[in-house]
């Protein structure tokens, strides 16, 4: 049974990336608007959903950031399959890859099959960034310079 969201749409799959909860620049209100307007069978969270790098420098976590997480968990509780693929800013969550928490799964990468039977590899772009993967000091410097 598909549940049509109030004033919204139903989709088979929705993808969110680089939300950066915990960073002052995060636009959590816009994410909430999206989450409230879309009902998805599969919700893909593709990296940097939580910005651990930013929170190490300066902790920032307003209620709207809690609301985003609670909305995602509520969707999982009510049948949406949530697939979380950690990026570089939430890389600590990679330790959870291969685990499932109810309808929330954590994967390093994921092969999604579309309604037409095509396969898509879902992964965060940081996997292709040699500075992030090979030179942690360069990634940290780049993150600091971005903040400046």
Secondary structure, DSSP 8 states (H G I E B T S, - for coil): -----TTSEEEEEEEE----BTSTT--HHHHHHHHHHEEEEEEEEES-SB-HHHHHHS----HHHHHHHHHHHHHHHTT-EEEEE--STTGGGGGGTT-EETTEEE-SSEEEE-TTS-EEEE--GGGG-HHHHH-HHHHHHHHHHHH-
